[in-house]
Amino acid sequence: MRRSGLTTIVVLVIGLGFLIAGCAKKEPMQKAEETKPPQVVTQPAPAPAPEQPKMETPVSMPNLADEMKAFEDKDIHFDFDKFDLKPEDIDILNDKASFLKAHPDMKIRIEGNCDERGTIAYNLALGDRRAKAAQNYLVEQAIAKERISTISYGKERPLDPGHNEEAWAKNRRDHFVILNK
């Protein structure tokens, strides 16, 4: 029995050793929400690039052909049996003077026109006075007289062939033509 007692004690001591070793305090497992994310090392953000000057969207500049068409498409108009320039005509003539100053090689012709009322001779003379009125104004705006020719068509070239006040008002005009295109 001694042996068996000694054996029992040795087994108990070894078992107790395993028991103690097996029950050693372990670190408790962390719960998922307690898990810390790995630390990320961040580099400082690069300095912003110097701001580029803002480029304005280029404004579409009209080409010379468009400018010339606009010049020729804008007539000035007169009251019945008159050749004085009205305020709205002055604005148009100022635009034409600016164009001519910007293009000093351009030569123009001013065509004086009348409505169908009156004799051929009377309307030719009135058309001439209308064309000369516009020419004189442009000369006053520093446009050389040699660059401006005039002609009167009287009532021979109506813009509107109608026989009413609306048509006649359209026909009482100076038309501008660029000669060296």
C-alpha positions as CSV (number, residue, x, y, z in Angstrom):
1,M,0.0,0.0,0.0
2,R,2.9,2.1,0.5
3,R,3.6,1.9,-3.0
4,S,0.2,2.6,-4.0
5,G,0.0,5.5,-1.6
6,L,3.2,6.9,-3.0
7,T,2.0,6.5,-6.5
8,T,-1.3,8.1,-5.6
9,I,0.6,11.1,-4.1
10,V,2.8,11.4,-7.2
11,V,-0.2,11.2,-9.5
12,L,-2.0,13.8,-7.3
13,V,1.0,16.1,-7.4
14,I,1.4,15.8,-11.2
15,G,-2.3,16.2,-11.7
16,L,-2.3,19.2,-9.4
17,G,0.6,20.6,-11.4
18,F,-1.3,20.2,-14.6
19,L,-4.4,21.7,-13.0
20,I,-2.5,24.7,-11.8
21,A,-0.7,25.1,-15.1
22,G,-3.9,24.6,-17.0
23,C,-5.7,27.2,-14.9
24,A,-3.1,29.8,-15.2
25,K,-4.5,33.2,-15.6
26,K,-5.0,33.9,-19.3
27,E,-5.6,37.2,-20.8
28,P,-9.3,37.5,-21.4
29,M,-10.3,37.7,-25.1
30,Q,-11.3,41.2,-26.1
31,K,-14.8,41.6,-27.4
32,A,-15.2,42.7,-31.0
33,E,-16.3,46.2,-30.0
34,E,-13.4,46.7,-27.8
35,T,-10.9,45.8,-30.5
36,K,-8.9,48.8,-31.4
37,P,-8.3,49.4,-35.1
38,P,-4.7,49.2,-36.2
39,Q,-3.1,52.6,-36.0
40,V,-2.7,54.3,-39.4
41,V,0.3,56.5,-39.7
42,T,-0.8,59.5,-41.8
43,Q,1.5,61.7,-43.7
44,P,0.9,65.4,-43.6
45,A,-1.2,66.6,-46.6
46,P,0.9,68.1,-49.4
47,A,0.8,71.8,-49.6
48,P,-1.9,73.0,-52.0
49,A,-0.6,74.0,-55.4
50,P,-0.4,77.7,-56.0
51,E,-3.7,78.9,-57.4
52,Q,-3.5,79.4,-61.1
53,P,-4.8,82.7,-62.4
54,K,-8.3,82.2,-63.7
55,M,-8.4,82.3,-67.5
56,E,-11.4,84.1,-68.7
57,T,-13.4,82.3,-71.3
58,P,-12.4,83.9,-74.5
59,V,-15.1,86.1,-75.9
60,S,-15.9,85.3,-79.4
61,M,-14.7,88.2,-81.4
62,P,-16.7,88.9,-84.5
63,N,-14.6,88.4,-87.6
64,L,-14.2,91.2,-90.2
65,A,-16.8,89.7,-92.5
66,D,-19.4,89.8,-89.7
67,E,-18.5,93.3,-88.8
68,M,-18.8,94.4,-92.5
69,K,-22.2,92.7,-92.8
70,A,-23.4,94.5,-89.7
71,F,-22.1,97.8,-91.0
72,E,-24.0,97.4,-94.3
73,D,-27.2,96.0,-92.7
74,K,-27.9,99.1,-90.6
75,D,-29.5,101.9,-92.4
76,I,-30.6,105.3,-91.1
77,H,-34.1,106.6,-91.8
78,F,-35.7,110.0,-92.4
79,D,-39.0,111.6,-91.9
80,F,-41.1,112.6,-94.9
81,D,-39.5,115.3,-97.1
82,K,-36.6,115.7,-94.5
83,F,-32.9,115.1,-94.5
84,D,-32.1,116.0,-90.9
85,L,-30.4,113.3,-88.7
86,K,-32.5,112.0,-85.8
87,P,-31.0,110.9,-82.5
88,E,-31.3,107.2,-83.3
89,D,-29.5,108.0,-86.6
90,I,-26.6,109.7,-84.7
91,D,-26.1,106.5,-82.7
92,I,-25.9,104.4,-85.8
93,L,-23.5,106.9,-87.5
94,N,-21.3,106.9,-84.3
95,D,-21.1,103.1,-84.6
96,K,-20.2,103.4,-88.3
97,A,-17.5,106.0,-87.5
98,S,-16.0,103.7,-84.9
99,F,-15.9,100.9,-87.5
100,L,-14.3,103.2,-90.0
101,K,-11.7,104.4,-87.5
102,A,-10.8,100.8,-86.7
103,H,-10.4,100.0,-90.4
104,P,-8.7,103.1,-92.0
105,D,-8.3,101.4,-95.3
106,M,-12.1,100.9,-95.8
107,K,-14.0,103.2,-98.3
108,I,-17.7,103.4,-98.3
109,R,-20.6,104.7,-100.4
110,I,-23.7,106.3,-98.9
111,E,-26.8,105.7,-101.0
112,G,-29.6,108.2,-100.4
113,N,-33.1,106.9,-101.1
114,C,-36.7,108.3,-101.0
115,D,-40.2,107.0,-101.1
116,E,-42.2,107.0,-104.3
117,R,-44.0,110.3,-103.7
118,G,-42.7,113.3,-105.6
119,T,-41.0,113.7,-109.0
120,I,-37.9,111.9,-110.1
121,A,-35.9,115.1,-110.0
122,Y,-37.1,116.2,-106.6
123,N,-36.4,112.7,-105.1
124,L,-32.9,112.6,-106.6
125,A,-32.1,115.9,-105.0
126,L,-33.6,114.9,-101.6
127,G,-31.7,111.6,-101.7
128,D,-28.5,113.5,-102.4
129,R,-29.1,115.8,-99.4
130,R,-29.8,112.7,-97.2
131,A,-26.5,111.0,-98.3
132,K,-24.6,114.3,-97.8
133,A,-26.0,114.8,-94.3
134,A,-24.6,111.4,-93.2
135,Q,-21.3,112.0,-95.0
136,N,-20.9,115.4,-93.3
137,Y,-21.6,113.8,-89.9
138,L,-19.0,111.1,-90.5
139,V,-16.4,113.8,-91.6
140,E,-17.1,115.7,-88.4
141,Q,-16.2,112.4,-86.6
142,A,-12.8,112.5,-88.2
143,I,-13.4,110.2,-91.1
144,A,-11.6,111.5,-94.2
145,K,-14.1,112.8,-96.8
146,E,-12.1,111.0,-99.5
147,R,-13.1,107.7,-98.0
148,I,-16.8,108.4,-98.4
149,S,-18.7,108.7,-101.7
150,T,-22.4,109.5,-102.1
151,I,-25.0,108.7,-104.6
152,S,-28.8,109.4,-104.8
153,Y,-31.1,106.8,-106.1
154,G,-34.2,108.9,-105.4
155,K,-37.2,106.7,-105.5
156,E,-35.7,104.2,-108.0
157,R,-34.6,101.5,-105.5
158,P,-37.3,101.0,-103.0
159,L,-36.6,98.6,-100.1
160,D,-40.3,97.9,-99.7
161,P,-42.4,98.0,-102.9
162,G,-45.6,98.7,-100.9
163,H,-47.8,101.8,-101.4
164,N,-48.5,102.7,-97.8
165,E,-46.9,104.7,-95.0
166,E,-45.1,101.7,-93.6
167,A,-43.4,100.9,-96.9
168,W,-42.6,104.6,-97.5
169,A,-41.0,104.9,-94.1
170,K,-38.7,102.0,-94.9
171,N,-37.7,103.5,-98.2
172,R,-36.7,106.9,-96.8
173,R,-33.2,105.9,-95.9
174,D,-29.5,106.1,-96.4
175,H,-27.9,102.7,-97.1
176,F,-24.2,102.1,-96.5
177,V,-22.0,100.0,-98.8
178,I,-18.3,99.0,-98.2
179,L,-16.5,99.4,-101.5
180,N,-13.2,97.6,-100.9
181,K,-14.2,94.2,-99.5
